[in-house]
């Protein structure tokens, strides 16, 4: 007999989804326009990240921006690197070989702390922004009924955070059963105890756990909307976008794509697709299988419409007032970007990494920037280009093997 204690179900609030104000957006990626950088962005700032033996890393798997620092997860070395807002290396939290690696982290901007796990969520380590360990907190483990085992949390208060759960088929008699096991959105305290949850999934969706496909490193299905207490969430194999706040879950946007770009409407629940969903996506390379990296800047909604093919217009900007659609890949460098790239044409380009303070952030490799720099010297139309002091120093002392460049972007509102 399962005994539910007062610290689990009775203490947890179920938050219902408010569907009273849903905006329907019709989006056809094949009709997306482009333009020059100066047509789309009010500001473009390149921030090279200092390269030393200690700070050298491969690519940015996750980026968090605080008042003073860029905090980065490198998926290659499973290390957390901390740079100042000018790109100077500040600190590094190293991973360990074998099983004890860092795969994610959370930032508590209110306490100026970084939390992560190295041992399969048995313990959570808390560090300050200098990379120094403050404490290690023991968690209840996978069998703790009211505890979220994750370090991918977004804090909206010093002691409260929002996290996501996964599709599963556990029942109340399973030893790993959680009191929130049928919800995708969780609200937890700083001890990882869940006090509220919402956005339940259908029984037919409980089989999706092992059938979700991700494109490159584009796994951000919960993102900051640009305000510390408002977040976007998108479900797998679904074109709905929800806004999550400390007390509400709202069904905000429903995207409708043309037939060629759409999955079957019952793709996530129809048993005929069971264990065949990834195979279906691999065969239908124009079909958008998820919406990730959703951000909003003014009247502009930015999102990645993930497809299995890599040459399509996947990172999109939709203006909510005009209905104009811009493909990020179609934006051409110009003088505002010093004729340097704002993206890379490869499978690992995730699009926007985060959104804070009115700015969107992405990154490109030094290989891409130095390649463009050399091409600019041979182009008679732009070879007399005057770089700003930061880029002048970067191109003078750096090379194409250096750390990536973070790009800070401010969208124009009237696109």
Secondary structure, DSSP 8 states (H G I E B T S, - for coil): -----TTTTTT-EEE-EE-SS-EEEEE-GGG-EEEEHHHHEEEEEEEE----TTT--S--SEEEE-SSEEEEEETTTTEEEEEETTS-EEEEE---STT------EEETTTTEEEE-SSSSSEEEEEETTS-EEEEEE---TT-TTB---S--EEEETTEEEEE-------TTSTT--TTTTEEEEEEETT-BEEEEEEE--GGGGGGGG----BTTB---EEEEEETTEEEEE-TT--EEEEEESS-EEEEEEEEE-GGG---TTTTT-GGGTTTHHHHHHH-TT---EEEEEEEETTEEEEEEE-SSSSS--EEEEETTT--EEEEEEEE--GGGTT--SS--STT--S--EEETTEEEEEE-HHHHHHHHHHHHH-TTTTT----HHHHHHHHH--TTS--EEEEEEE-S--
